[in-house]
Amino acid sequence: MNKKMVAAAAFVVLALCGLFLDDASSVQRAAIGGEVTWVIAPGTRVEEGSALVRVAALSGGEAVAARSAVRGVVRETTVTVGEQVRKGASVAKIRKE
C-alpha cells in the first residue's frame, strides 16, 4: 500500500510540473532592433516565416523585425507599438502545431 501511495504522489507531482512546463511553446526573437510600428495579435494563426513584429526603417518605411520560426498560434506578444526593441529580444510566444 505504501508503494502505491508513493507512486500516486509521484504521478501528481509530475502532472503538476507538466502544467507549468510548456515545451510546446516557441519563443520568437527579434532579428533587428528599432521602434515597434506593428505587432501581430495574440490568437493569430501563423505559418513559418509569418511576420510577427515590424519596426521603423531608416529609409522611412517599415522592416520586419521578427518572423515566426514555427507554425502555430501566437500565445502572447512581449512588445508594444511605440517601444524600442533590441536585436535578440523576445517578442512573442507561439504554441506549436
Z-matrix of the N, CA and C atoms (Angstrom, degrees):
N
C 1 1.440
C 2 1.527 1 110.68
N 3 1.314 2 117.72 1 -37.91
C 4 1.445 3 121.83 2 -179.56
C 5 1.531 4 110.83 3 -64.34
N 6 1.328 5 118.15 4 -38.94
C 7 1.459 6 121.70 5 178.33
C 8 1.528 7 110.70 6 -64.24
N 9 1.323 8 116.62 7 -35.98
C 10 1.466 9 120.41 8 178.33
C 11 1.527 10 110.67 9 -66.58
N 12 1.327 11 117.05 10 -38.72
C 13 1.462 12 120.94 11 179.22
C 14 1.534 13 110.32 12 -66.25
N 15 1.319 14 116.81 13 -41.73
C 16 1.464 15 121.08 14 179.34
C 17 1.526 16 109.59 15 -64.87
N 18 1.322 17 117.00 16 -42.92
C 19 1.467 18 121.08 17 179.29
C 20 1.529 19 110.58 18 -63.97
N 21 1.318 20 116.86 19 -41.90
C 22 1.462 21 120.60 20 179.17
C 23 1.532 22 110.61 21 -64.92
N 24 1.319 23 117.45 22 -42.25
C 25 1.465 24 121.06 23 178.69
C 26 1.525 25 110.49 24 -64.11
N 27 1.325 26 117.07 25 -41.03
C 28 1.460 27 120.99 26 178.46
C 29 1.530 28 110.47 27 -63.16
N 30 1.319 29 116.43 28 -40.83
C 31 1.469 30 120.72 29 178.54
C 32 1.523 31 110.63 30 -61.91
N 33 1.322 32 117.66 31 -43.86
C 34 1.464 33 121.95 32 -179.91
C 35 1.529 34 110.42 33 -63.29
N 36 1.321 35 117.18 34 -44.43
C 37 1.469 36 120.81 35 179.53
C 38 1.523 37 110.23 36 -61.90
N 39 1.319 38 117.55 37 -45.48
C 40 1.465 39 120.61 38 179.28
C 41 1.525 40 111.66 39 -64.70
N 42 1.314 41 117.26 40 -38.39
C 43 1.465 42 120.80 41 178.42
C 44 1.526 43 110.52 42 -64.71
N 45 1.330 44 117.19 43 -42.01
C 46 1.465 45 120.62 44 178.37
C 47 1.523 46 111.20 45 -66.55
N 48 1.306 47 118.15 46 -37.00
C 49 1.467 48 120.81 47 177.12
C 50 1.524 49 109.77 48 -62.49
N 51 1.301 50 117.26 49 -36.76
C 52 1.450 51 121.27 50 178.77
C 53 1.518 52 112.68 51 -63.40
N 54 1.328 53 117.21 52 -28.46
C 55 1.461 54 120.40 53 177.93
C 56 1.523 55 111.92 54 -69.84
N 57 1.327 56 116.41 55 -30.46
C 58 1.452 57 120.65 56 -176.54
C 59 1.520 58 113.32 57 -95.49
N 60 1.310 59 117.36 58 -18.96
C 61 1.456 60 121.43 59 178.79
C 62 1.513 61 108.07 60 -100.40
N 63 1.297 62 116.47 61 112.30
C 64 1.453 63 121.03 62 -176.91
C 65 1.520 64 109.10 63 -109.70
N 66 1.337 65 115.96 64 75.73
C 67 1.448 66 119.79 65 -176.64
C 68 1.522 67 111.87 66 -75.80
N 69 1.338 68 117.96 67 -1.93
C 70 1.456 69 121.25 68 176.82
C 71 1.523 70 110.64 69 -87.38
N 72 1.330 71 117.60 70 0.85
C 73 1.458 72 120.86 71 179.83
C 74 1.521 73 110.13 72 -101.74
N 75 1.304 74 114.25 73 149.60
C 76 1.461 75 121.09 74 178.75
C 77 1.523 76 108.73 75 -124.13
N 78 1.332 77 116.42 76 125.39
C 79 1.454 78 121.40 77 177.64
C 80 1.521 79 107.79 78 -83.05
N 81 1.328 80 116.44 79 129.21
C 82 1.456 81 122.37 80 179.82
C 83 1.518 82 108.74 81 -104.41
N 84 1.324 83 116.72 82 139.65
C 85 1.468 84 121.95 83 -175.18
C 86 1.520 85 111.07 84 -121.94
N 87 1.331 86 115.25 85 151.79
C 88 1.464 87 121.44 86 179.78
C 89 1.526 88 110.22 87 -71.74
N 90 1.320 89 116.31 88 135.19
C 91 1.462 90 121.89 89 176.25
C 92 1.521 91 110.94 90 -86.68
N 93 1.335 92 116.50 91 -25.32
C 94 1.465 93 122.28 92 176.52
C 95 1.517 94 108.49 93 -137.69
N 96 1.309 95 116.39 94 161.01
C 97 1.459 96 120.84 95 179.18
C 98 1.513 97 111.58 96 -105.97
N 99 1.323 98 115.60 97 171.35
C 100 1.451 99 121.80 98 177.07
C 101 1.515 100 111.41 99 149.79
N 102 1.337 101 115.81 100 -173.41
C 103 1.455 102 121.06 101 178.04
C 104 1.526 103 109.33 102 -81.69
N 105 1.322 104 116.66 103 125.00
C 106 1.464 105 122.51 104 -177.24
C 107 1.530 106 109.80 105 -69.40
N 108 1.346 107 115.34 106 128.21
C 109 1.469 108 120.81 107 178.70
C 110 1.523 109 112.21 108 -111.74
N 111 1.342 110 117.36 109 -19.08
C 112 1.469 111 121.52 110 -178.13
C 113 1.515 112 108.48 111 -157.74
N 114 1.344 113 116.01 112 141.04
C 115 1.466 114 122.34 113 177.46
C 116 1.519 115 107.94 114 -135.20
N 117 1.318 116 117.19 115 136.55
C 118 1.459 117 121.69 116 177.78
C 119 1.531 118 109.58 117 -65.36
N 120 1.302 119 116.83 118 148.21
C 121 1.472 120 121.30 119 -178.42
C 122 1.528 121 111.15 120 -81.84
N 123 1.342 122 117.22 121 138.36
C 124 1.458 123 119.93 122 172.61
C 125 1.527 124 109.79 123 -56.75
N 126 1.322 125 115.96 124 144.38
C 127 1.458 126 121.55 125 -178.20
C 128 1.520 127 113.01 126 94.52
N 129 1.341 128 116.61 127 -9.60
C 130 1.456 129 120.93 128 -179.88
C 131 1.522 130 110.25 129 -76.81
N 132 1.322 131 115.90 130 134.83
C 133 1.468 132 121.68 131 175.70
C 134 1.525 133 107.82 132 -81.13
N 135 1.337 134 117.46 133 132.55
C 136 1.457 135 122.24 134 -178.20
C 137 1.520 136 111.21 135 -127.57
N 138 1.304 137 114.58 136 155.04
C 139 1.463 138 122.88 137 173.58
C 140 1.524 139 107.65 138 -106.63
N 141 1.305 140 117.38 139 164.80
C 142 1.452 141 120.57 140 174.05
C 143 1.528 142 108.39 141 -58.86
N 144 1.317 143 117.03 142 127.91
C 145 1.455 144 122.00 143 -179.36
C 146 1.521 145 114.81 144 96.86
N 147 1.333 146 117.71 145 -7.77
C 148 1.471 147 120.48 146 178.62
C 149 1.525 148 110.62 147 -64.74
N 150 1.339 149 116.24 148 140.52
C 151 1.465 150 120.89 149 176.84
C 152 1.523 151 109.72 150 -67.67
N 153 1.330 152 116.40 151 135.55
C 154 1.461 153 122.53 152 178.35
C 155 1.526 154 111.90 153 -111.95
N 156 1.331 155 116.16 154 -37.48
C 157 1.459 156 122.21 155 -177.07
C 158 1.526 157 108.49 156 -143.96
N 159 1.334 158 115.65 157 138.49
C 160 1.462 159 121.47 158 173.69
C 161 1.522 160 108.50 159 -119.09
N 162 1.338 161 115.03 160 148.09
C 163 1.465 162 120.96 161 178.01
C 164 1.523 163 109.04 162 -127.42
N 165 1.336 164 116.20 163 159.95
C 166 1.459 165 121.65 164 176.92
C 167 1.521 166 108.96 165 -66.13
N 168 1.330 167 115.84 166 131.82
C 169 1.460 168 121.48 167 178.37
C 170 1.520 169 109.60 168 -94.18
N 171 1.306 170 116.34 169 153.61
C 172 1.468 171 120.95 170 179.92
C 173 1.523 172 111.64 171 -62.25
N 174 1.328 173 116.91 172 -27.14
C 175 1.465 174 120.98 173 -178.60
C 176 1.529 175 112.50 174 -78.23
N 177 1.326 176 117.33 175 -2.70
C 178 1.453 177 120.98 176 178.10
C 179 1.515 178 114.35 177 104.55
N 180 1.299 179 118.72 178 -12.25
C 181 1.458 180 121.82 179 179.00
C 182 1.519 181 111.20 180 -98.11
N 183 1.313 182 114.79 181 -147.52
C 184 1.463 183 121.16 182 177.92
C 185 1.519 184 109.26 183 -124.53
N 186 1.322 185 115.38 184 153.99
C 187 1.455 186 121.90 185 175.54
C 188 1.522 187 108.22 186 -130.87
N 189 1.316 188 117.18 187 144.94
C 190 1.456 189 121.04 188 177.08
C 191 1.524 190 107.91 189 -74.69
N 192 1.317 191 116.26 190 120.44
C 193 1.462 192 121.69 191 -179.29
C 194 1.515 193 111.54 192 -90.41
N 195 1.337 194 117.05 193 -27.43
C 196 1.463 195 120.41 194 -178.62
C 197 1.515 196 109.92 195 -148.30
N 198 1.329 197 115.02 196 135.81
C 199 1.459 198 122.43 197 175.24
C 200 1.520 199 108.22 198 -120.72
N 201 1.303 200 115.54 199 152.77
C 202 1.456 201 120.38 200 179.70
C 203 1.528 202 109.97 201 -70.94
N 204 1.308 203 115.38 202 133.64
C 205 1.462 204 121.18 203 176.20
C 206 1.528 205 111.57 204 -91.98
N 207 1.337 206 116.21 205 -6.85
C 208 1.467 207 121.37 206 -176.99
C 209 1.525 208 110.68 207 -138.99
N 210 1.317 209 115.84 208 165.37
C 211 1.466 210 121.88 209 172.51
C 212 1.520 211 107.55 210 -94.07
N 213 1.347 212 116.72 211 136.77
C 214 1.455 213 119.34 212 179.31
C 215 1.511 214 112.17 213 168.05
N 216 1.339 215 115.79 214 -152.74
C 217 1.468 216 123.08 215 -178.96
C 218 1.520 217 108.32 216 -123.48
N 219 1.332 218 116.40 217 132.79
C 220 1.459 219 121.50 218 179.29
C 221 1.525 220 108.26 219 -66.88
N 222 1.325 221 116.83 220 118.78
C 223 1.468 222 122.14 221 178.35
C 224 1.511 223 111.12 222 -83.63
N 225 1.325 224 115.73 223 -44.61
C 226 1.464 225 119.75 224 -179.87
C 227 1.516 226 109.46 225 -158.47
N 228 1.329 227 114.84 226 157.17
C 229 1.457 228 121.27 227 172.62
C 230 1.523 229 107.40 228 -116.92
N 231 1.319 230 115.92 229 148.54
C 232 1.463 231 119.44 230 -175.13
C 233 1.522 232 112.40 231 -115.42
N 234 1.332 233 116.66 232 8.67
C 235 1.465 234 121.43 233 175.86
C 236 1.517 235 108.91 234 -128.91
N 237 1.341 236 116.56 235 159.29
C 238 1.459 237 121.51 236 178.78
C 239 1.524 238 109.53 237 -130.06
N 240 1.313 239 115.01 238 158.34
C 241 1.462 240 121.13 239 178.47
C 242 1.530 241 109.38 240 -59.41
N 243 1.329 242 115.21 241 134.28
C 244 1.457 243 121.01 242 178.74
C 245 1.513 244 114.50 243 98.70
N 246 1.315 245 117.97 244 -20.79
C 247 1.461 246 118.67 245 -179.90
C 248 1.526 247 110.63 246 -87.54
N 249 1.317 248 115.27 247 160.94
C 250 1.458 249 121.77 248 177.01
C 251 1.534 250 108.54 249 -87.59
N 252 1.322 251 115.82 250 135.24
C 253 1.458 252 120.68 251 175.72
C 254 1.524 253 107.24 252 -119.25
N 255 1.308 254 116.01 253 142.21
C 256 1.467 255 121.90 254 179.55
C 257 1.517 256 110.11 255 -101.46
N 258 1.315 257 115.42 256 151.12
C 259 1.456 258 121.00 257 174.98
C 260 1.531 259 108.97 258 -55.96
N 261 1.316 260 116.34 259 131.72
C 262 1.462 261 121.51 260 179.53
C 263 1.520 262 114.58 261 91.05
N 264 1.330 263 117.09 262 -9.20
C 265 1.470 264 120.16 263 -179.25
C 266 1.530 265 110.50 264 -71.39
N 267 1.306 266 116.46 265 145.45
C 268 1.466 267 121.86 266 174.61
C 269 1.526 268 108.77 267 -68.09
N 270 1.340 269 116.90 268 129.58
C 271 1.465 270 120.27 269 -178.63
C 272 1.524 271 113.14 270 -119.63
N 273 1.338 272 117.43 271 -22.29
C 274 1.462 273 119.80 272 -177.93
C 275 1.515 274 110.85 273 -161.55
N 276 1.335 275 115.34 274 157.80
C 277 1.459 276 122.64 275 171.69
C 278 1.522 277 107.33 276 -119.74
N 279 1.324 278 115.21 277 133.18
C 280 1.467 279 120.92 278 -178.37
C 281 1.517 280 108.99 279 -121.79
N 282 1.333 281 115.09 280 130.52
C 283 1.463 282 120.05 281 173.49
C 284 1.519 283 106.74 282 -81.48
N 285 1.326 284 115.75 283 115.99
C 286 1.463 285 121.01 284 -177.52
C 287 1.522 286 111.73 285 -67.79
N 288 1.319 287 115.17 286 147.53
C 289 1.474 288 120.90 287 174.77
C 290 1.508 289 109.95 288 -111.66
